[in-house]
Amino acid sequence: MLTLEQKTAQETLKALEAKEKAAKTTLTPDNAKVAREKYESGQFLIYCKENFAKMWLNDVHILEGILYTAANMRVLNAKDGIHLHIMGTTQAGKSDSVKAGMQFIHPNDRLIKTFSMKYLFYAAEELHQNTIVFSDDTTFEPETASLYRNMLTSWFTGVTRGTVVNHTKKDLHIPPRVSLILTSVESVVLDTDDGQDESRFLTLEVRRTPEQMKEIRTFIQEDHPDIKSALDIIYAIWAAITPRNVKIHKTIDLDIPIREFKRYLTLIQSHALLCNRTVTTDADFIAIDQFLTYSKPMINSTTPAFTRKEAAVLGCLSTKKKKTVGDIVSETEMTIQDVYRAVHGRDGTFQNPHGGLMAKEPRLVYIRESTPGMNDIHTFGLREL
């Protein structure tokens, strides 16, 4: 008798084969031949990167993350699902890089639009198995955050979520292997403050120096080649990638949380599949270790994990410039109460912190300025260790 996981794997295989069969009917013989040659020779990732550079400047790590997410759907024995959070300041171009990267995913595998939570309850024909859902700069209310949390925790099996829409009960059937790609500014991800939602995402950062911003502005004004024919080849390659198991060739021991560890192994499997391998090699580990240098650092099992709001305050102080509580409130758009809690803990004070950054972050510098008849001024900064 088959287990639930085995049944889900069978259904995943059937769904992918049906999508790929439909895609193959639109291929020309020449495209199919070129696609097969590029994939079988292990050149798929290189081909994508070369053509991505014709559309957008830098941010190759964003493209790689998107490709791994799509490949992950085709790894039948994947250790976990991959969900991306693209983090960066406003107007840094993070949305442009994701939209450019999403063009390298087969149209059947992606759902790209701005939508409300209610929309998904009426999008059964679009929200199918093995789909990447991209939501750009979404504001997450509790119901939306809960819905996405269901998608994150039920990646292997899918889930049915019930809610009330227009005073009528409504069920949303979320199929297996639906992955999320979200963009946001640094201080907002989902609706909880315990780090659980954020930890389910692989967070990739988009940061710009003034020189890089200047290069991007110049790049935008240049003429760029039409890569439609290349994208046709890329879509043909996706159609040619047979869903399969990918075996990890060695035992790995990393002192990181279990969720992070499973995602790490999943990335290794996804890279191997994109390189037409059913057994990983050391080259896959090297590539993923390099890729993860662009991600938010993983923590080990002894490091105190920051909550989302603590991380937002820490990010605000990362410029090495000392800032008052008022400065932090203004830059993070958090309430002053949230900043206080992030700094000294829910039940602490500045003089007697109980958790928060004052207890967790050894680099934190705290300065208190007292003036008779006026409120104290609390200033924070980060020092080099």
Secondary structure as GFF3:
##gff-version 3
##sequence-region A 1 385
A	DSSP	alpha_helix	4	24	.	.	.	ID=ss1
A	DSSP	alpha_helix	29	40	.	.	.	ID=ss2
A	DSSP	alpha_helix	44	52	.	.	.	ID=ss3
A	DSSP	alpha_helix	60	72	.	.	.	ID=ss4
A	DSSP	beta_strand	84	88	.	.	.	ID=ss5
A	DSSP	alpha_helix	94	102	.	.	.	ID=ss6
A	DSSP	three_ten_helix	107	109	.	.	.	ID=ss7
A	DSSP	beta_strand	110	112	.	.	.	ID=ss8
A	DSSP	alpha_helix	117	120	.	.	.	ID=ss9
A	DSSP	beta_strand	131	136	.	.	.	ID=ss10
A	DSSP	alpha_helix	142	153	.	.	.	ID=ss11
A	DSSP	beta_strand	159	165	.	.	.	ID=ss12
A	DSSP	beta_strand	168	174	.	.	.	ID=ss13
A	DSSP	beta_strand	178	184	.	.	.	ID=ss14
A	DSSP	alpha_helix	196	199	.	.	.	ID=ss15
A	DSSP	beta_strand	202	206	.	.	.	ID=ss16
A	DSSP	alpha_helix	210	221	.	.	.	ID=ss17
A	DSSP	alpha_helix	228	240	.	.	.	ID=ss18
A	DSSP	alpha_helix	258	274	.	.	.	ID=ss19
A	DSSP	alpha_helix	282	291	.	.	.	ID=ss20
A	DSSP	three_ten_helix	292	294	.	.	.	ID=ss21
A	DSSP	alpha_helix	308	317	.	.	.	ID=ss22
A	DSSP	beta_strand	323	324	.	.	.	ID=ss23
A	DSSP	alpha_helix	325	332	.	.	.	ID=ss24
A	DSSP	alpha_helix	336	344	.	.	.	ID=ss25
A	DSSP	alpha_helix	356	360	.	.	.	ID=ss26
A	DSSP	beta_strand	364	369	.	.	.	ID=ss27
A	DSSP	beta_strand	377	382	.	.	.	ID=ss28
###
